[in-house]
Amino acid sequence: MEGQGQEDYIVSLEDALRPGESRILFTGPRRSGKSSIERVVFHKMSPHETLFLESTHSVDIHRVSHNKFIRFQTMDFGGDLNLHGEGVAYQDGMLPTETIIKNCSTLVYVIDAQEGDYEDALPKLVETISTAHHFNPSIHFEVFLHKVDGDFMSEETKAERQQQIQHYVSTELNETNGDVLVSYYLTSIYDHSALEAFSKVVQKLVPQLPTLNSLLDILIASCNIDKSYLVDVVTKLYIATDSNPVDVHTYELCSDLVDVVIDVSFIYGTGTASPQQNNAIPYDAASASAIRLNSGMVLYLREVSSYLALVCVLRDEFFAKRSLLDYNIDCFKQTLSKVMEGPEGAVEDS
């Protein structure tokens, strides 16, 4: 069954081998934080709970299906994936390595920034990118320099290490695969950096992204909005935003607002819950919230589709024109429904 907002579930061997579906692979040295990122971002695990996670011995595969845009499999490998091996044991069968890569949409390579010998992982990183690109030239390569939390590393050191990795990888790849594009991120599960990084990773898997971004540009121009995000309320990833620069602190506030709305809804309910909907998020067409900040800005959240929220940042003086703002958001909502129509013509909320 493939419904919006369903719980993530473990994928069967048959589904793991089936072509035509987006897949995100997590690989990198052991204990680099791959499973922690996957659990926090996609399974709502508390960052502190990840301290008790056991090491992944083979591969964990889950399907994520929250809405029309957030639909893919995650493959979390225990340690570096051996691209020259025959495959990986999974359930009662085997996942051939070449099949894994050919069916892969995104490869996320995680490096532990707190390890003193983190540079030892770079040759394996280059080898992984080079081999995977040979099997599947359309893969998106994402490198996470992870665990950059706490006071152990200054901002200068973080930037310097990221630059060193980029220089090494680009230099090595230029000799063999000069056309490979690699993106780099500084991440931590203890702040919003992992969410922001994965927002950009997931956006590359959304074919409607240019349309969504353009719609948001039209909306903010019509309503004098400073910044807008189309957010998946389950993961809090933003799958689209307008062309104004993304400010990490603003995104943190918008992400926290989603939590506030969901938490309050769980406490007071929506009036539509039934015994069969115990796992459903109390989020419907009436879900909305406005918070005024000390800076004179307003955070405004509106439901625009099942499990999707539009979160806007605008000045209090423009929020005073609430009726005009809501009218334009309703127009955006109607257009979004048309964008989300599937090949059979069924709208996502039907």
C-alpha positions, 0 to 999 in steps of 0.5 A, a space after each residue: 500500500 502506498 499512501 501519503 504519510 504512511 509509516 516508513 517500513 522495511 523494504 523487501 528484497 524484491 522492492 530493493 531490486 525493482 528499478 524505477 524508484 529513487 534511492 538514497 545510499 548511505 556509505 562511508 567509514 564505520 561509526 561515521 554517523 550514517 545511521 544516526 543521520 538516517 534515523 534522525 532525519 527520516 524516523 524522527 529519532 531523538 539525537 541523544 537516542 542515537 548514542 544507543 544505536 548498534 553498528 549496522 552489520 550489512 544494510 538497512 533499507 527503508 521506504 519513505 513515502 510522506 507525500 508526492 515529493 518525498 518518496 524514495 528508499 534509503 539504503 544504510 550500509 554498515 561501513 564502506 560499500 565495496 563496489 568491487 564485490 559481488 554484492 551485499 546479503 539482504 534478508 534471504 537473498 543478495 543485492 548485487 553491487 552493480 544493481 545497487 549502483 545502477 538503481 541508485 539516485 543519490 550517494 551520500 558519503 559520510 565522514 566523521 570530522 571528529 576523527 583525527 585521521 579523517 583524511 584516511 577516508 578520502 582515497 576510498 571516497 574518490 574510489 567510490 565516486 569514480 566507480 559509482 559514476 562509471 556504473 551510473 553517470 546520473 548519480 548525485 554525489 553528496 559528501 557530509 563532513 559530519 559531527 561538526 557540533 560542540 566546541 571542539 572545532 572552530 568555524 575556521 577549522 570546519 571551513 578549512 577541512 571542508 576546503 581540503 576535502 573538496 580540493 583533494 577530491 576534485 584534484 583526484 577526480 579531474 584525472 579520471 572523471 572530470 565531469 563528476 559534480 560533488 556537493 559538500 556539507 557540514 552536518 550535525 544531528 544536534 542542530 538543523 544542519 543535517 536537515 538543511 543539507 538533506 533538504 538540498 539533497 532531496 530537492 534534486 530528486 523532485 522533478 517539479 522543483 523549478 515549477 515549485 520555486 517559481 510558484 513561491 517566487 510569485 507568491 512572495 512578490 504578491 504578498 511582500 513575503 521575505 522568505 517562504 518554504 514548502 516543508 514536509 511536516 514529517 521530516 521538516 525538510 523543505 522541498 522547495 523555497 523561493 529564490 531569496 537566499 536561505 538563512 539557516 536561523 530563519 529555517 530553524 525557526 520555521 522548522 520549530 514552528 512545524 513542531 509547535 503546530 504538530 505538538 499542539 495538535 496532538 494535545 488538543 486533537 483535530 476532532 477527526 481522529 478515529 481508533 484506526 488513525 492512532 499513527 496519523 499526524 493531527 494535521 488537516 486543512 484547518 492547520 495554521 499558526 502565526 507567531 510574532 517575533 521580537 524582531 517585528 517579523 511574523 512566522 506564518 504556517 498554512 496547510 497546503 496539502 496533506 503532510 505539506 506546509 507553507 511556512 512564510 516569514 514576513 513583516 508584521 505590517 504586511 501580515 496585517 493584510 491577512 485576508 489578501 495573504 490567505 487569498 494568495 496562499 489559497 491560489 498557491 494551494 490550488 496550483 500546487 494540487 495541479 502540480 501534484 497530480 499523478 500520471 493517472 490524474 489523481 490529485 494527492 489529497 484525493 
